[in-house]
């Protein structure tokens, strides 16, 4: 039986898909990352038995964090973690996909070389976010604190950066979910019509969707996704930013007058 053809995806699309997939995974695995960080910092530069052991295993550590800091404590550093995953894996998937496009992975040792370079550059770009993530995950109530406590916030609750980060992350998911609908809408609106005003290429949404998938392949439904994200990202970020700042302004004048 012949092997299925290799999946060919444009590097910019791989960047978006890879970053999105790893960010989604991070939401579920970040609590384990918090526990791992606490266990690794416990007893730093102290001999065994000379320090209190707040954490005695994965399950007990998770329960201790939850009891002392609440369920939100298990998601400490999540924003920085999402930024780290998005940067690191976006770069990794983009570079490896590009290496496949130019034929590097077909050369002897090319797969290993491409993977090593992509991984190293991804880690380099995302290293600052990893630093912040680690420091935030180490923060804990005094009763269960281990390691140095930097006691800083990634974002203040009323900071416009909260809207900025939220817009950057949410725009990735929106672009992936909405681009197929956007492509179909663009084709429907742009098609030629007959004297009755009916489309000559597509009978409706479902017909357009099926024709694109059959004639051009499923990936054709993601044509323009990079441009869509480049537009959607700033649009979402600015919308959330302006909305947040305008609400603060309205609240100020509501309570302080003109």
Secondary structure, DSSP 4 states (H G I P E B T S, - for coil): -PPPPPP---HHHHHHHHHHHHHHHHHHHHHHHHHHHHHHHTTTTS-TTSS--S--SHHHHHHHHHHHH-GGGGGTTHHHHHHHHHHHHHHHHHHHHHHHHTTGGGSTTHHHHHHHHHHHHHHHHHHHHHHHHHHHHH---GGG--S------SS-TT-HHHHHHHHHHHHHHHHHHHHHHHHHHHHHHHS-B-TTS-BSS-SSHHHHHHHHHHHH-GGGGGTTHHHHHHHHHHHHHHHHHHHHHHHHHHHHHHHH--
